[in-house]
């Protein structure tokens, strides 16, 4: 009886998440995967991390409304089920990736773990001890571009209360001033010589923090750190110099040239509009412009890296989201109908293929909403409805092409 009740409640939760348009781990498990080939590739990449390999990240291309965001949600749920920690962000004016450390400050606090509904790993870290550190690579000072972040982190195990929170905040990207760190260090470790502050480039510090946090995540018992980045096409709105830096940072995060050995796996999703407007445009052609700019600013090595970045981004190693066919949509809607029946203990008379033919070519979310509305009316009023679609009349939206360009003024 308890098992049946639990199954019914799970079905209710799955249906309500679909109704809200917010896929959950439960609904992802319950519904058939329209893109099993992509899911299979991601699972195999994650298995490599479990085997202590560092696979290349993935760039997902697709047109608007074809399911890139849903695919990232699916990847998030797969990763959590496989005991990875996951950070997920969408690029925007406030969240840009042309400054790697500022980007770190956005993704680090947004870590989700399989065993908690709250962000962060502070709860797990408080159960660890400094004596566990020698079993990890964290104390290997050669592992990071700059050792200071790792030395600050190690102090966390000798502090408590406000001082411990301050050290944890540093790990999350809220950098602690060296003067304050030395004060905390002397109070918590009076017999140990404090580390000397070393000069560093901001990019070195950023990669050190990314690598350190990935190692800390493994130290906490998870398999690695998965970073999911949506709306990458907004990189095309940045100014010229900022676009170059964004491409450099994405190249490092995706590890397409094997620049790091940290347990980080990045999946990015971009609308094909980025290619149309910025990579193959008549006025903008970043495939040629960015390597030239990199050569001018950073030298031959960086120019070659950026050229390879574009080659990789347009290769078959990247994934493309394509529309599902009617049969695949029908299988999905049939499963939605079964969940609806299980959730509310009733028997539906539902023809998924007929609904698809009535609606014509639509996005997946439109089919699901239509199916739920049909099932709700049948369940509540014991009658069928005839659904149709109509084009919404909206005011014309004129986009400001220079919306992000002001970033270059602050480089």
N, C-alpha and C positions, 0 to 999 in steps of 0.2 A: 504493500500500500504506500509506504514511504517512497519507494522507488518511482512509482507511477506519479505521485504528487510532485516529486522533484523534477521529473521529466516534463510535466505540465508547466511548472513554474519556469523551467529553462526555456520552454517554447514561448511563454508569455514574454520573458525578458528579450528573447531574440526578435519576436515580432515588434515589440515596442521600440527596440533599437533601430529596426528597419523603418518604422513609422517616423521616427525622429530624424532619420537620415544619418545616423551616427553608428557605423558598424562597430561591434564589440568583438572581443575574442570569442565569445559564445556564438554569436551569429556567423562569424567567419567559419567556425568549425561546422556549424549546422548546414550551411548552404554550399552547393557545389561550386567549384572553382572554375570560372570562365576562362582562366588563363593558366592552366596547369603547367604549360611549358615554362612560363616565367617563374612561377612558384617553385618548380623543380630546380631551376638554375639557382635561385636564391638559397634554397635549402642546401644544395651541394656546396655553395660558397661558405655557408655557415658551418657546415661539417668540416671544411678545411680549417677554419679557425679552431674548432674543437681539437683538431689534430695538430695544433700549434703551427699552422701555416698562416700566412697573411695574404689572402686573395686580393686581387684588384677589385675596387668598387665598381658599381654599375650606374650608368646614366640611362634613364628611361625616357624615351621620346613618345609623344602622342599629341593629338589635336585636343582642343578644349572639349571637355565633356565626355571623353572616351574612357575615363576611369583611372587616370594616373594617381590621383589622390587615394582612391579606393585601393589601388595596388600597393601604395605605401602603407596603408592601414593593414592590409593582408600581411605584408612583410613584417610589420611591427608585431602582429600577433604570432606569426611563425617564430620570430626571434625570441619573444617572451616565453613561448611554450618550450623553446630549446634552451632556456635558462641564460639568455643574454640580457644585458641592460640596454635600454633603448632611449635615445634622445631624438625627438622629432620637432622640426621647426619649418615654418614657411618663410621664404624671403619676403621682405617688405622694405619700406623706407626706414623702419626702425631696426630691422634685422637684415643686415647686408653682410656679404662675406668678403668685401674688398679689404677689410682690416681683420686679420685672422684672430687677434686676441679679443677684439670686441665681439666677434662671432662666437668665440669660445665662451664668453660671459653669457651668451644667450643659450647655448646648447647644454653647458655643464649643469646648470640648476634644473634642467628639464629631464633628468634621468628618471626613467621608470624601470622598476624591477619586477620580476615575476611574482614575488612574494609580498608585494605591498601596493596599495592604491595611492600612496603619497609619493611625491617627487623626492629624489635624493637617496643617499646611501649612508647618511649620518647614523641612523639606528644600527646598521650592521657594523659600521666602523667602531662604534663604542664597545662592541663585544670582542674586538681584536686586541692583541697585545704587541708591544714593540719586539718581543722575542720571536714573533712570527715573521718579521721582516726579512731576516737572512734567507728565508726560503723563497723569496721573490726577487725579481731583478731591480726592485726600487732602489736598493742601496748601491747599485752599480753606477758610479758617477759618470762613466763614459757613455751611458745609454741615452742621455738627454743632452740637447744642445747647450743647456745651462743647468747646472746641478742645484741651484738655489731653490726652485720650487719643491724638489724632493726633500731637501734638507729642512725646509719649513714644514712640510707635511709630517716628517718623522717626529717633530716636536709635539704633534697632536696627542701622542700616547703618553706624554709626560704632563699634560695639562688637564684641566677640568673646568666646568662652568663657563664663564664668559670668555676666558682665554682659549679654551678648546673650541668654542663657537667661532672665535675670530680666526683660528687656524683653519677650520673647516671652510669658512667663507673664502679664505685665500684659495683653497683648492677649487672652489666654485667660481673663481675669477675676480673676486673682490680683493685686489692685491693689498697685502698688509705692508705698510711702510717699514723699511729695514730697522729704523729706530725702535718702533713698537715691537717688532719681532725679536730684536736683541733683548729688550726688556723682559718679554715673556720667556725667552730662552734662559736668561740668567736666573729668573725666579723658579723655573721648573727644572732646570738642569745646571745647578750652580757649579758642579765639579767638571763640567765639560766645556771645552773651548768652543765658542760660537763660530759658525762658518763665516768666512770673509765674503763680503759683497763683491761680486765681479761685474765688470761692464758687460753689456749684452745688447744685441739688437732686438727690437720688439718682436720680429718674426721668430727669432731663436727662442724667446721666452714663450711665445704662443705654442710652438711645436712641442716645447718641453712640457707645458701644461697639458696639452692633448695626450702626449705619450704617458705622462705620469698618471692622469686620471684613468686611462685605459688599463694601466698596470694595477692601479688601486682597485678598479672594478673586479679584475681577476683575483686580487688579493682578498676581496670580500666573498669570493666563492662563485662568481658568475663567469660565464665562458668568454666574455669580451664585451666590447662597446659597439653598438650599432647606431650609426648616425643617419637619420632620414631627413632629406632636405627637399621641400616642395617649392614650386613656383620659381625655379631657377631661371626661367626666361626673363625675370626682372633684372638679371645682370645686364641685359641689353640696354636698360635705361640709364645705366651709370655713365659717367664721363669716360673719356678715352683711357686715362691713366688708371682710374679705378677699375675699369673693365679688365685691364691687364692684370692688376693685382688680384681681382676676383678669380680669374682663370688660373693664376699661379696657385692660389689657395685651394681651389677645387681640385687642381691637379695633385696637390699634396694629400688632401683628404681622401681622394679616390685611390691614391698610391699607384697611379698608372705607370710611374717610372721607378717603382720600388725604392722610394726615398726614406721609408721608415719600416721598422719591424714591430710596430705596436699592434696589439690585438684590437684594431679599429677596422670596421667595415662600413663604408659609406654608400648609400643609395641616394641618388638625386633624380628628381623628375622635372622635365622641362617641356613646355609646349613647343611644337615644331615652328612656331612663329619666331622663335629665337634665330633659327636658321634662316628663315625667309627674310627677316628684317635686318639682321646684323651680320650674319655669316656669309650670306649670298646676295645681299642687297646691292643695288646699283651704286648707292652712295657709301654704304658701309659694307666692308668686307674684312671682318676681323681675322679671317684665316690668313690673309696677307699682311694686314696692318699690324696685328699684335706681335708676330715674330720680329718685324722691323723695329717696333717700339721697344721690345725687350732687348734687342741687340744694342740699341742706342743707350738704354738706361742701365742694363745689367750685364751685357756682354754676350758672347757667342753661346755659352752653355745654356743660359736661360732662354735665348732665342730658339735653340734647338728643342728645349723642353716644351715650349709653348707650341711650336710647330707640331710636335708629336702629340700634344694634348688634343689639337683639332683633328688630327688623323685618327686618334683613338675614339674621339667623341662621335665620329661619323662612320666608324667601322661596325662590323657585324657583332663585335663584342658587346655593344650597347643593345639595349632591349627596346622594342617598339610595341606600344599598345595599339592593337587594331580592334575594330568593332567585332563583337561576337555575332554568330549567325542566328537565324530564327530558332533552330533546333536547340541551340545552347541556351538561348533566352527562355524557351519553353520549359526546359529541364529545371532552370532556376526558379521559374514561377510555380511549377508543380511542387517544388520543395517548399516554397513560401506558403502555398495552399495547405500542405500537410502540416506545417508548423502552426498555421492558424487554426486548423481543426484540432490539433493536439492541445493548443493553448486554451481553447474555449469549449472543448469536448462536444463537437458537433460534426455533421457530415456535409461537406460542401459539394455543389454541382458546378465545377469550375473547368473551363476549357481554355487552357493557356494559349494554345496556338490561335484560337479564334480571337482572343483579346489582342494578340500581337498583330494579327491581320487588320483589325479595326483601327488600331493606333498607327500603323505604318512604322516607318523607321524612326526610332526614338532612342534616347539614352537609357542605360540600365536603370537609373534611378526613376525615370518616368514609368517604365514598365512595372517596377516594384510598387510604386505609389498607386498606379491604376489597379494592380492586382489586389492590394490591400483594401482599396476603396470598394471594389467589387465584392470582395469577401465580407467586408464589414456590413454592407447593405444586405447581402444575402442572410447573414447571421442575425442582424437586428430586425429586419423587416420581412424576411422570407420572400424576397422578390429580387429579380435581376434588374440591372441598369445598363443602359447603352452608353458607353464612354466614347467621347470624341476629343480631339485635340484642336486647339486654336492658337494662332500666333498672338502673343501678348503685344500690345501697343505700348512702346516705351519712348521716352524722350531720348533724343540723340545725345550720346555722350562723347564729348570731345576731350581726348586725352592730351595732357601736357607732355610733350616729348622731352622737355628739359626737367621733368619732375625730380630726377635723381642726379642730374648733371652737377648740381652744386657741390657734390662730394669732392670733386676734383679741386675745388677752391681751398680745401682743408688738407690736401696731401702735404 
